[in-house]
Amino acid sequence: MELTIEKLVYGGDGLARQAADEHGQGKAVFVPFVLAGERVEARILKQKRGFARGRVERILEPGAERIPPQCRYFESCGGCHYQHAGYDHQLAIKSGILRETLRRTAKLDWPGEIQVHPSPPWGYRNRSRMRLRAEPFALGYHRFGSNTLLEAEECPISSPLINRAIETVWRLGREGKVAAELSEMEFFANAEDTSLVIEWTLDAASSPLQAGSPVANFAESLRAALPEVTGIALFSLAPGEVLVSVDIPKEMKPLFGEHTLTYNTRNAHYRVQAGSFFQTNRFLIDRLVELVTAGRAGGLALDLYAGVGLFSRVLSQSFREVTAVEAALFAFHDLRHNSPSNVAASHAPVEEFLTSLPPQMKYDFVVVDPPRAGLSEKTARMVAALGAPHLTYVSCDPATLSRDLRLLLESGYRVEEVHLVDLFPQTFHIESVFHLARQS
């Protein structure tokens, strides 16, 4: 089937339409790894009632912005979506998608500039999670559109040290030294890319940890082969796909090392332990913090979905008091450790925390940095009801952001600045920072 790509949409796909017939406009077809304006020959993979999904068989007329991908696994791996586009064009794609989503969902026709903050497009990830198979050995990612394992011996968007770690694990795997009990591993590098903490996920059938066990032997081999590994943390999957920390016997703790690292930024140092969330772009963390906190000062600030305290630690330098709220236990322990005396760390779901606030509680500044699901309608209304004169929304999903913005705008806020911070080059993911002010 021959198709012309109209535009790219959030999620990495290009939108095309089947030929119109007597029943009206043709069905929408979503096709990955294309560019707007390209004419392609595609094969339909799935037919749904209102749309279809296809895959390119041949590029008939390539777009001017098309370039050769840099990674040999591109189009097979599910991690990247835009390597076939030059980096400047990737930024233009994301800006256009963000602007259109605001218009369609938030009913905000943003007249101003979307301020774009680019990243070095390669080697930017400080954290990479990979699947593992013991027999025959393989380490890699999910195959595109599938849960099957794609063997990958390198990852160009990950840091140089993480790539050295991937290479080392492959070598040990070929030598039969990787424990069969492992199903996943995650590499987490510090800001300087000089040390690694690694998380191992053990399957449910793994034997108790003891000296001389396959897991212990693999830990010894890996740390000997890559001295930059300062610690290995063990987790298992509980029902509901929840990661649970596995206790390491006291006598074996020197072998597995420290499960935390210190992440240095321009304005603060953070303890981050295995299992805690931390921003993954090692080049743009300082810029993100600056965008959220610069120029903000006053009496009381509120940091919702605070993580390990990335924003609250810096806000504490310009506000008399900061309240930081985090529900995830690992991150909360780090938040409490990283918080100076004028930061009150609260371990609670955000909605529960807001419900418990006295009605007279007022903040000078509120920052929200929710997960991909965004705020619930109830949470968005409670945030708006706080009446803070300044509110900053940090988003990793333009659709849920736009949904929440619509409620905030209806509640008396206006958008002052829009920033696109490209934390995820080569992928469709869009990180943005919106500064809002209360209308007088």
TIMI-914854 format. One record per residue: x, y, z of N, C-alpha, C, O in turn. Coordinates in steps of 0.05 Angstrom, whole numbers, plus 32768, in hexadecimal, padded with zeros to 4 digits. Layout:
BEGIN
XYZXYZXYZXYZ;...
***
This chain:
BEGIN
80117FE880008000800080008012801980008025801B8010;800B802C7FEE801A80457FED800D805A7FFF7FF5805E7FFD;801D8067800F8013807B8022802580948021803D8093801C;801880AB8027802780C4802B802480CD8048800D80CF8052;803A80D18056803980D88072803280F58076803F8107806C;801C80FA808480128115808980238123809E802B813A809B;8028811580B58036812280CB803E810C80DE803580F580DC;804F811380F180568100810780458107811F803F811E8125;803E80F2812E802D80F58146803D80EA815E805080DC815C;803380F28176804080E9818F803F80CB8190802A80BE818C;805680BF8196805880A28197806C80988182807380808182;807480A98170808980A2815C807E809B8141808E8097812E;80648099813E805980908124805480A88111805180BF811A;805480A280F7804A80B580E3802D80AF80DD8025809880DE;801E80C480D8800180C080D17FFE80C380B3800680D680A7;7FF180AF80A77FE980AF808B7FCC80A780897FC0809F809E;7FC180A880727FA580A0806E7FA2808E80567FAE80938041;7F92807980597F8B806980427F7B8079802E7F6F808D8036;7F7A807180157F6C808080017F4E808280087F42806F8011;7F43809A80047F26809E80097F16808E7FF47F1F80887FDE;7EFE80867FFD7EEC80787FEB7ED080837FEE7ECC80997FF9;7EBC80747FE47EA1807E7FE57E96808180027E82808E8006;7EA4807580157E9C807880317EA88090803F7EA180968056;7EB9809E80317EC580B6803D7EE380B5803F7EF080A68030;7EEE80C680517F0B80C880557F1780AD805D7F0B809E806C;7F2E80A780527F3B808E80587F43808B80757F47809E8083;7F458072807E7F4D806C80997F698075809F7F7B8074808E;7F6E807F80B77F89808780C07F9B806F80C27F92805980CC;7FB4807280BA7FC8805C80BC7FE0806880CB7FEA807D80C3;7FE8805A80DF8000806280EF8017805180E88016803880E8;802E805F80E08045805180D6805E805B80E48062807480E4;806F804A80F08087805480FE809E805980EA809E804F80D4;80B2806880F380CC806B80E680C9807980CB80D6807280B7;80B7808D80CA80B3809D80B280B580BB80B980B880C280D0;80B380CC80A580B480E980A9809D80F58099809380EA8085;8094810D80A2807E811A8095808581208078809B81298072;8072811C806680768121804A8081810A803A8081810A8021;808B80F58048809680DE8039808080CE802C806A80CB8037;808780C38015807680B0800880828094800B809980908004;807280818016807D8067801D806B8051801380538055800E;8077803A801080688022800C806780138026807B800C8031;804E800E8030804B8002804A803A7FEA804A802A7FE58037;803E7FD9805E802D7FC18062801C7FC5807B80277FCC8090;80037FBF80797FF17FC280907FF47FA980A27FF27F928099;7FFA7FAF80BB7FFE7F9A80CF7FE67F9480E07FE07F7D80E6;7FD77FA980E67FBF7FA680F77FA97FB980ED7FAE7FD080E6;7F917FAE80EC7F7A7FBE80E47F687FC180FD7F5F7FAD8109;7F637FDA81057F507FE0811A7F387FED810E7F377FF480F6;7F237FF2811F7F0B7FFD81157F0F801981097F05802080F4;7F1F802A81187F228045810F7F3D804C81037F41806280F9;7F50803981037F6B803F80F97F79802480F27F6F800F80F9;7F90802780E67FA1800F80E07FBD801580E87FC5802D80EA;7FCD800080EC7FE9800380F17FF97FF580DB7FF27FDF80D3;800E800380D2801E7FF780BC803B7FF880C18044800380D6;804B7FEE80AF80687FEE80B080727FF4809480687FE98081;8087800480938092800C807980A17FF4806C80B17FE78079;809A7FF0805380A97FDC804380BF7FE9803280D47FDE802E;80B88002802980CC8010801880C6802E801980AE80368019;80DB803F801B80D8805C801980D880637FFB80ED80607FEE;80C2806D7FF180C180757FD580CB80917FD080DA80957FBD;80C480A37FE280CF80BF7FE080D780C77FFC80C680CF800C;80F180C6800280FB80CD801D80F980EB802280FB80FB8010;80F580F2803B80F5810E80438111811A80438124810B8045;811281348040812D8141803F813C813E805A81548140805A;812D813A8070813A8138808A8142811C8091814D811780A7;813D81088080814480ED8086816280E98085816F80F28072;816D80DB809A818A80D5809B818D80B780A2817A80AA80AB;81A580AC809E81A9809080A681A9808E80C481B5809F80D1;819C807A80D0819D807780ED81B9806F80F781C8806380E8;81C08077810F81DB8072811A81DD8057812881F3804D812B;81C6804C813081C68033814081BE801C812E81AB801E811F;81CD8006812F81C77FEF811E81AD7FE1812681A37FD18116;81A37FE7813E818A7FDA814781717FEB8141815B7FE28147;817580028136815E8014813181498006811F81507FF9810C;8131800A812681197FFE811981147FE2812380FD7FD88122;81287FD4812E81237FBA813B811F7FBE8159810E7FB08165;812D7FD18165812B7FD7818181147FEA8186810E7FFC8176;81067FE6819C80F07FF881A380F7801181B280E5802081BA;8111801681B58119802D81C68119804881B78111805C81C3;81218049819E81248062818F8110806381788108804E816E;8108807B817180F3807F815D80FB8093814780EE80938131;810F80A4814C811580BA8139813180BA812E813A80CF8124;814080A48130815B80A58127815D80AA8109817380B180FF;814880A780FA814880AC80DD814580C980D7814480D180BF;814280DB80EB813F80F780E78157810680F4816080FF8109;8161811B80E68175812C80F2816C8138810C8154813B8110;817F813E811E817781468139816781608139815381618148;816E8174812A815E818C8129814181878120812F8193812A;813E8174810E8123816D81058114815E811B80FC8161811D;8122814E812A81158141814181098155815480F28152815D;8118816A8159810E817F816B80F6818E815F80E38194816D;80F78192814580E0819F813780C7818D813980B18197813D;80CB8173813580B58160813780A881618153809081638156;80B98161816880AE8161818380A1817B818A808C817B8197;80AC81928181809F81AC8185808381AD8178807081B68184;808281A28160806881A2815280548191815F803C81988161;805C81798169804A81678176804081748191802881728197;8052818081A0804B818D81B9803781A481B4802381A681C2;803C81B481A0802A81CB819A800E81C181917FFA81CB819A;800E81AC81807FF481A281777FE58195818E7FCC8197818F;7FF2818681A07FE5817981B67FD9818E81C97FC3818A81D3;7FE781A481CD7FDC81BA81DE7FC381C581D17FAF81CA81DF;7FC381C881B77FAC81D481AA7F9481C181AA7F7E81C981AF;7F9A81A781A67F84819481A47F78818C81BF7F60818B81C1;7F89818881D37F7F817E81ED7F7C819382027F6881948210;7F9081A582047F8E81BA82197F7E81D2820E7F7781E4821E;7F7781D281F47F6981E981E87F7A820381EC7F6F821981EF;7F9481FF81EB7FA7821581ED7FB6821881D37FC7820881CC;7FB0822E81C57FBE823581AC7FD5824781B47FD3825F81B3;7FEB823A81BD8002824981C8800E825B81B380188252819F;800C827681B88016828981A38034828E81A4803F82988192;8040828681BB805C828D81BF806F827881B58067826581A8;8088827C81BC809D826A81B4809D825281C7809A825581DF;80A2823A81BB80A9822381CC80C7822381CD80D5821D81B9;80D2822981E480EF822B81E880FB820F81E980F4820081FC;810C820881D6811681ED81D4813281EC81E0814381FD81DA;813781D781F0815181D381FD815C81B881F4815481A481FE;816E81B881E08178819F81D5818C819181E78197819D81FA;8191817981E081A4816881EE81B9815E81DA81B2815C81C2;81D1815881E381E1814781D181D1812E81CA81C6812181DC;81CF812781B081BC811381A881C480F681AD81B480E481A9;81DD80F281B581E780D681B981F580D581D481FF80E881DE;81F580BD81DF820480B881F881F980C78210820880CC8223;81E080CE821081D580DF822581C980D0823D81C680DB8252;81C280B7823981B480A9824F81C780A1826581DC80958260;81BF80A7827E81CE809E829581C2808482A181CD807982B4;81AB807C8296819E806482A181928054828A8184805F8278;8197803A828A818D802882748186800D828081968001828E;816D8005827B81637FEB828481637FD7826D81587FDE8258;816D7FBF8271816F7FAB825C81657F90826681677F8A827E;81597F81825481507F66825A81687F538257817B7F588248;81667F3C8264817C7F29826381717F0D8261815C7F06826D;817E7EFD825081787EE0824D81927ED1825281A77ED88247;81907EBC826281A97EAD826981B07E98825581C87E938250;819C7E8A824981A37E73823881927E73821E817A7E6E8220;819E7E77820781B97E81820381BA7E9E820C81A67EAD820B;81D27EA7821581D37EC2822181CC7ED8820D81D37ED781F6;81BD7EEB821781B77F03820781B07F1A821A81A47F16822F;81B77F32821281B17F4A822181A67F5E820C81B17F6081F7;81907F6B821381857F7E81FF816C7F8C820881667F8E8220;815D7F9581F481447FA581F9812C7F9681ED812F7F8181E0;81157FA181F180FD7F9681E480FF7F9C81C681067FB281BE;80F87F8981B680F67F8D819A80DE7F9F819480CA7F9F81A3;80E07FB0817F80CB7FC3817980B07FB6817680AD7FA38167;809C7FC0818580817FB68184807E7F9B818F806A7F8D8189;80907F9281A1808F7F7681AB809B7F7581C780A97F8881CF;80967F5F81D580A37F5A81EE80BA7F4781EC80C67F3F8200;80C17F3F81D380D77F2D81CF80F27F3C81D280F37F5481CF;81077F2D81D881217F3981DD81307F3E81C381327F2C81B2;813A7F5681C0814C7F5D81AA81687F5E81B6816E7F6F81C7;817A7F4E81AC81967F4E81B681A37F6881AE81A17F708196;81AF7F7681C181BC7F9081BB81D77F9181CA81D87F8D81E2;81EC7F9581BB82077F9681C782117FB281CB82287FB681D4;82017FC681C482087FE281C981EF7FF281C881DA7FE981BF;81F1800B81D381DA801D81D381E4803981D081ED804581E3;81E4804581B781F0805F81B381E4807681C281F1808B81C4;81CC807381CD81C1808A81DC81C9808881FA81C4809A8209;81D58071820281DE806E821D81FB80788220820A807B820D;8202807E8239821D808A823E823380778237822F805F8235;824B8081823382628070822D8267805A8242826D8043823B;82648061825B8269804D827082548038826F825A80208273;823B803F826B8226802B8269822C80188251822780008253;82358023823B823C8012822482537FFF822A82547FE98221;82668009823A827C7FF7824382717FE18255827A7FCA8253;825D7FE7826682517FD3827782427FBF826682437FA7826C;82337FC8825282257FB5824082397FA2823382347F8A8232;824F7FAD822982637F9D821C826F7F88822F82737F718228;82737F918248827F7F7F825C826B7F68826382747F518265;82527F6E8266823E7F5A826D823C7F46825682397F2E825A;823D7F4F823D823C7F3D822682557F2A822782527F128222;826C7F35822D82847F24822E82817F0E824482877EF78240;82777F17825C82747F048272825E7EF0826B82607ED88273;824A7EF8825D82347EE68255823E7ED1824282377EBA8244;824F7ED8822F825B7EC5821C826D7EB1822B82717E9B8221;82787EBA8241828A7EA98251827A7E98826582857E888274;825F7E9A8265824E7E8A8276824E7E93829382487E8482A5;82557EAD829882577EB782B4823F7EC782BD823E7ED082D4;822B7ECA82AC82137ED982B481FF7EC682C181F87EB182B6;81F57ECD82D981E37EBC82E881C87EB982D981BD7ECC82CF;81BE7EA082D881A67E9B82CA818D7EA782D881787EA982CB;81907EAE82F181797EB8830081727ED582F8815C7EDF8300;81837EE282E9817E7EFE82E2816B7F0182CA816E7EF282B6;81587F1382CC81467F1882B581497F3482AA81437F398292;81537F4782BA81577F6382B1816E7F6F82C081757F6682D6;817B7F8382B4818E7F9382C3818D7FB082B981877FB582A2;81927FC282CC81917FDE82C681AC7FEB82CE81B57FE682E4;81B77FFB82BC81D0800882C181CA802682C881BA803382B9;81D6803082DD81D1804C82E581ED805982EA81FB805182FC;81F4806C82D9820E807982DB820C809482E881F780A282E6;8221809C82F6822180B78302822580CD82EE822980C782D6;822480E682F7822580FD82E4823F80FD82D58240810582BD;825580F582E1826F80F582D4827480DD82C2828880DB82B4;826180CA82C3826480B182B4827D80A282BC828B809682AB;828280A182D6829A809482E08293807C82F382A5806C82F9;827A807A82FB82728063830D8256805B83078245806A82FD;82518041830C823780358305822C8026831E823A8019832D;82128029832182028017833281F18007832081E48012830D;81F07FED832481E07FDB831381CA7FCE832381CF7FC48339;81B27FCD8317819C7FBF832381987FA4831481977FA482FC;81967F8F832381907F75831881747F6C8321816E7F6E8338;81647F63830E814A7F588315814C7F3A831381527F2F82FE;81467F2C832981477F0F832A812C7F03832581177F0F832D;812B7EEC831881117EDF831481087ED2832E81177ECF8341;80EF7ECA832D80E27EC0834680EF7EA6834F80ED7EA08367;80FB7E97833E81077E7D834581247E7F834F81307E6A8353;812E7E978352814A7E99835A814F7E8D8376813E7E8F8387;81667E828379816D7E75839281777E8A83A6817E7EA0839E;81777E8483C081807E9783D4819D7EA083CE81AE7E9183C5;81A27EB983D481BC7EC583CE81D07EBB83E381CC7EBE83FB;81E67EB083D981FB7EA783EB82167EA683DC82167EA783C3;822C7EA683EB82467EA583DF82497E8D83CD82407E7683D4;82547E9183B582587E7B83A282407E76839082427E65837E;822A7E84839582127E81838482187E8E836982297E9F8367;82097E878354820D7E93833A820A7EB1833A82197EBF832D;81F77EBC834A81F37ED9834B820C7EE6835882167EFA834E;82157EDB836E822D7EE5837B82467EE4836982567EF68368;82497ECE835B82607ECA834A825F7EDF833282747EEA832B;82477EE3832882457EF78312824B7F13831C82597F22830E;82427F19833482497F34834082677F37834382727F4C833C;82747F22834C82927F23834F829F7F27833382B17F378331;82967F18831F82A27F1A8305829E7F3582F882B07F4082EC;82867F4082FB827F7F5982EF828F7F7082FB829A7F8182ED;82917F708316829F7F86832382BD7F84831E82CB7F98831E;82C77F6C831A82E37F69831382E97F7282F782FE7F7E82F1;82D67F6D82E582DA7F7582C982D57F9282C482E07F9E82B1;82C47F9F82D582BD7FBB82D182BE7FC982EC82A97FCA82FA;82D57FD382F582D87FDE831082C67FF7831482C17FFE832B;82BC800382FF82AA801A8302828F8012830F828080248317;82897FF9831082707FEF831D82757FF1833B82837FE18346;826880058348826C8009836482577FFA8375825A7FF8838D;82427FF08368822E7FE18377821B7FD3836582167FDB834F;82107FBD837081FC7FAD836281E57FA8837581E97F9D838B;81CD7FB1836E81B57FAE837E81A47F98837281A27F95835A;81977F88838481877F72837B81697F78838081627F828395;81597F71836C813C7F74836F812E7F5B8365813A7F4C8355;81167F56836E81057F41836280EA7F4C835B80E27F618366;80DC7F3F834A80C27F48834180AC7F3B835380A97F238353;809E7F4D836180877F448371806E7F448360806F7F4F834A;80587F378369803F7F38835A80387F558353803B7F678363;802E7F58833A80277F738331803F7F818325803E7F9A8320;80547F72831E806C7F7D831180797F93832280857FA68317;80787F90833D80847FA3834F80A07F9A835680A47F83835E;80B47FAB835480CF7FA4835B80D37FA6837980CD7FBA8385;80DE7F91838580E27F8F83A181007F8B83A6810C7F798399;810C7F9A83B881287F9783BE812E7F7C83CB811F7F7383DC;81447F7083C3814D7F5783CE81647F5D83E281787F6983DB;81607F5383FB81747F58840F818E7F488409818D7F318400;81A47F55840D81BE7F48840981CA7F42842481CC7F548435;81D27F29842981DD7F22844481F57F34844B82047F3D8439;81F87F3A8464820C7F4D846D82287F46846482387F57845B;822E7F2C846482497F23845D824F7F26843F82667F258437;82397F2A842F823D7F2C8412823B7F498408823F7F4E83F0;82357F5B841A82327F778412824B7F83840582487F9283F2;82637F7D840E827A7F888400827C7F7F83E382857F8F83D2;82737F6783DD82737F5D83C282607F6D83B082677F738399;82497F7483BA82357F8283AA82377FA083AC822A7FAF839D;82477FAB83BE824E7FC783BF82377FD983C882237FD083D3;823A7FF383C28227800783C98210800983B582158007839C;81F8800B83BE81E1800C83AC81D7802983A781C2802D839C;81E8803C83AE81E2805883A981F98065839A8210805B839C;81F4807A838C8209808A8381820280A8838681EB80AF838A;821780B88385821380D58388821280E1836C822580DF835C;81FC80EE836681F980FB834C81FD8119835081EE8127835D;821281238343821A813F8346820D81508330820E814A8319;82018166833981F7817A832682048195832C821481978340;81FE81A9831D820B81C38320820581CF833C821681DC8348;81EC81CB834681E381D8835E81E181C6837681DD81D0838D;81E281AC837381DE819A838A81E9817F838381EE8178836C;81EC816F839881F48153839681DE814283A181D2814883B5;81D7812C839381C1811B839B81CA80FF83A081D980F38390;81C080F383B681C380D683B981AC80C983AA819480D183AD;81B280B68399819E80A7838A81A4808A838D81B980808386;8191807B83998195805F839D8187804F8386817680598378;819080368383818380248370816680238376815E8020838E;815580258362813880248366812C80408366811380428364;813B805583698131807083698131807B834C81428075833C;811C808C8346811B8099832C812F80B1832C813180BF8340;813C80B58316814C80CD8312814C80D282F4814B80C082E4;814E80EC82EC814D80F382D0816480E582C1817A80E282CB;815E80DD82A8817180CB829A818380D98286819580CD827C;817E80F3828181908101826E81A6810F827D81A18122828C;81BE8105827B81D4810F828B81DE812A828381ED81378292;81D58134826B81DE814E826281CB8165826981D4817C826A;81B2815F826E819E8174827181928177828D817F81868291;819D816882A08191816A82BB8194818682C78181819182D2;81AC819282C481AF81AD82CE819D81C182C0819181D282CD;819981BE82A6818781D08297816B81CD82A1815C81E082A4;816281B482A5814781AF82AE814281BB82CA812E81C982CE;815581B782DC815281C382F7815181E182F5814281EE8303;816281ED82E58163820A82E28148821482D7813E822882E1;813D820782C38123821082B8810D820F82CD80FC822182CD;810D81FB82DE80F881F982F280FB820C830980E882168314;8114821183128119821F832B8122823C8328811F824C833B;812E82438312813A825E830F812582748313811082738307;812C82888323811B829F83268104829A833A80F482AC833F;81038282834580EE827C835880F882808375810E8276837C;80EA828F838580F3829583A080DB829D83B080C782A783A5;80DD829A83CB80C782A383DC80C6829483F680DB828B8400;80AE8291840180AB8285841B80A78267841980B882588423;8092825E840C808B8241840C808A823783EF807D824383DE;8097822083EA8095821383D0808C81F683D5809181EA83EA;807F81EB83C1807581CF83C2807F81C083A9807A81C98393;808C81AA83AE8097819983988088817F8399808D816E83AA;8076817A83858066816283848072814E8370807C8156835B;807381358378808181208369809F8127836980AB81298354;80AA812A838180C48136838580DB8123837E80F2812D837B;80D68109837C80EC80F78377810180F8838D80FA80F883A4;811A80F98385813080FA83998136811783A28149811C83B2;8126812A8398812A814683A181388157838C8145816B8393;8137815083738145815E835E813F817C835E8151818C835C;812581838361811E819F8361811D81AB837D812581C18381;8113819C8390810F81A783AB812981AE83B8812B81C183C7;813E819E83B2815981A583BE816281C083B5816D81CF83C5;815D81C7839C816681E18391815281F7839A815B820D83A0;813981F1839B8125820583A4812A820D83C18123822383CA;813681FA83D1813B820183ED814F821883F0815082248406;815E821E83DB8171823383DD8164824F83D98171826383DF;814B825083CF813E826983CA8123826C83D78116828183D5;8119825783E58100825883F4810682538411811882448418;80F5825F842280F9825B843F80F3823E8446810282328456;80DE8233843B80D78217844080CD820A842680C082178416;80D381F0842380CA81E1840C80BE81C7841780C981BA8428;80A781C0840C809B81A58412809E819483F98096819D83E3;80AA817D83FC80AF816B83E580A0815183EA80A2814483FF;808F814983D6807D813283DA8085811C83C68087812183AE;8089810483D0809080ED83BF808480D383CB808680CE83E3;807880C383B9806B80AB83C2807C809283C0807A808083D0;808F809183AD80A0807983A980B4807783C080C2808B83C6;80B6806083CD80C5805D83E580E3806183E180F0807083F0;80EF805583CC810B805883C78112807583C38125808083CF;8103808383B28108809F83AD810480B083C5811380C383CA;80F080A983D680EB80B983EE810380B88401810A80CC840D;810E80A084048126809E8416813C80B0840C814A80BD841C;814080B183F2815580C383E7814D80E083EB815D80F183F1;813380E683E68129810183EA812F810B840681398121840A;812980FB841A812D81028435814B8106843B815381188449;815C80F5842F817980F784338183811184268195811E8431;81788118840E8183812F83FF8177814984088181815E8400;81638149841A815681628421816481718438816A8165844C;816A818B84348174819B844A815E81A0845E81478198845B;816581AE8474815281B1848A813981C08483812481BC8491;813981D1846F812181E08468810F81D2845380FD81DF8448;811581B9844E810481A9843C80F68193844C810481838459;80DC8193844C80CC817F845A80C5816A844680B5816F8433;80D08151844980CA813B843680B2812C844080B181238457;809E8128842F8086811B843680838101842580838103840C;807F80EA8432807C80D18424805E80CB8421805180C18434;805380D2840A803680CF8406802F80D283E8803E80E083DA;801A80C583DF801080CB83C4800780E883C37FFD80F383D7;800B80F583AC8006811283AA7FE9811883B17FE3812B83BF;7FD6810883A67FBA810E83AB7FB4810C83C97FA5811D83D4;7FBF80F883D67FBB80F583F37FC7810D84027FBA81178415;7FDE811683FB7FEB812C84087FDA814684057FD581548418;7FD1814B83EC7FC1816383E77FA7816383F67F9D81778400;7F9B814B83F97F82814984077F86815084257F73815A8431;7F9D814A84307FA2814E844C7FAA816B84537FAB8172846A;7FAE817C843E7FB7819784447FA081A884507F8981A58447;7FA681B984647F9281CB846E7F8A81DF84597F9B81E78449;7F7181E884587F6881FA84437F77821484427F788221842C;7F82821D84587F90823784587FAC8235844E7FBA824A844D;7FB6821D84477FD2821A843F7FD6822784247FC882218410;7FEA823984237FF18247840A800E82448403801F82458415;8014824083E98030823E83E08035825483CC8024825D83BE;804E825E83CC8057827283B9805D8266839E805A82738389;8065824C839E806D823F8385806882218388806E8215839C;805D82158373805881F88372806481ED8358806181F98343;807381D7835B807D81C98344807181AD83448072819F8359;806781A3832D805D8188832B806D817A83148071818682FF;80768162831A808681528306807B81368307808881238310;8062813282FD8055811883008060810482EC806E810B82DA;805980EA82F1806180D582DE805180D882C4804280EB82C1;805680C682B1804A80C88297802C80CB8297802080D78285;801F80C082AB800180C182AD7FF780DD82B47FDF80E282B3;800980EF82BC8001810A82C37FF2810B82DE7FF480F982EE;7FE3812182E27FD3812482FA7FB7811882F57FAE811882DE;7FAB810E83097F8F810783077F7E812183067F898136830E;7F66811F82FE7F55813782FD7F528143831A7F54815B831D;7F4F8131832D7F4C813B83497F66814983527F65815E835F;7F7D813D834C7F96814983547F9A816483467FA381778353;7F958165832C7F98817F831E7F868195832A7F8F81AB832D;7F6E818D83327F5C81A1833E7F6681AA835A7F6481C18361;7F72819783697F7C819E83837F9581AF83817F9981C28390;7FA681A9836D7FBD81BA83687FB581D783617FC081EA836C;7FA181D983507F9781F383487F8B820283607F8E821A8363;7F7D81F383717F7081FF83887F84820A839D7F7C821B83AE;7F9D8201839C7FB1820D83AE7FB5822B83A97FBC823A83BB;7FB0823383907FB1824F83897FCD825B83887FD08273838B;7FE1824B83857FFD8255838480008269836D7FF682638357;800D82808372800F8293835C802082898345801D8292832E;80328276834A8043826B83358043824C833780468241834D;8040823F8320803E8222831E804F82198306804C822482F0;80608205830A807081FA82F4806981DD82F1806A81CD8305;806281D582D9805B81B982D3807181AE82C1807681B882AB;807E819882CB8092818A82BC8085817082B2807B816082C1;8085816D829880768157828B80888145827A809B814F826E;8081812B827A808F81188268807B810D8254808180F98246;806281188253804E810E8240803C81258238802D812F8248;803D812E821E802D81458216800F8141821880008154821B;8006812882157FE9812382167FDE812782327FCA81358236;7FEB811B82467FE0811E82617FE6813B826C7FD68146827B;7FFC814682638001816382697FEA8174825F7FE08185826E;7FE3817182467FCE8182823B7FB3817E82487FA48191824C;7FAD8165824F7F958160825E7F94816F82797F80817B8280;7FAB816E82877FAD817B82A17FAD819A829E7FA181A882AE;7FBB81A382897FBC81C082857FA181CC82807F9B81E2828A;7F9081BD82727F7581C8826D7F6781CE82877F5A81E2828A;7F6981BC829B7F5D81C182B57F6A81D882C47F5C81E882D0;7F8481DA82C27F9281F082D07F8B820B82C37F88821E82D2;7F89820C82A97F818224829C7F65822C82A27F5F824482A6;7F53821982A47F37821E82AB7F36822882C87F22823582D0;7F4A822182D97F4A822882F57F57824382FB7F5B824A8312;7F5F825182E67F69826C82EA7F87827082E57F92828582EB;7F94825C82DA7FB1825F82D37FB4826682B67FA2826182A5;7FCB827382B07FD2827882947FEF826E82907FFF826E82A3;7FF5826782788010825D827180218275826B801A8286825B;803982768278804C828C8273806382848261806B82938250;806D826B826580848262825580808244824F80758235825F;8089823C823780898220822F80A58218822780B182258215;80AF8203823380CA81F9822D80C981DC822680BB81CC8233;80D781D4821080DA81B9820980F781B1820F810A81BC8203;80FB819F822281168197822B811A817B8220810E8168822A;812B8178820C812D815E81FE813E814A820D815681468207;8132813F82228141812B823281448110822481548100822C;8135810C820D813580F18201813980F381E3812780EB81D4;815080FD81D9815680FD81BD815380E181B0815780CD81BE;814C80E08197814880C88187812E80B9818D812780A68180;811F80C381A2810680B681A980EF80CA81A680F480E281A2;80D680C081A780BF80D281A580B980E181BF80A880F281BE;80C680DA81D580BE80E581EF80C3810381F080D8810D81E6;80B1811181FD80B2812F81FE80B18137821B809D81338229;80C68143822580C7814F824080C3816D823C80CF817A822B;80B18178824D80AC8195824A80A981A1826680A38194827A;80AD81BB826780AA81CB8280809881E2827A809E81F28268;808281E48288806E81FA8285806E820B829E8069820182B4;80728225829A8070823882B08054824582AE804D8250829A;8045824382C4802A824E82C58029826382DB8037826182EF;8017827682D88013828A82EC7FF5828D82F17FE5828A82DF;7FEE8294830A7FD2829883117FC982B383067FD682C7830A;7FB382B382F87FA882CC82ED7F9C82DC83047F8D82D28314;7FA382F583047F998307831A7F7C831083147F70831E8324;
***
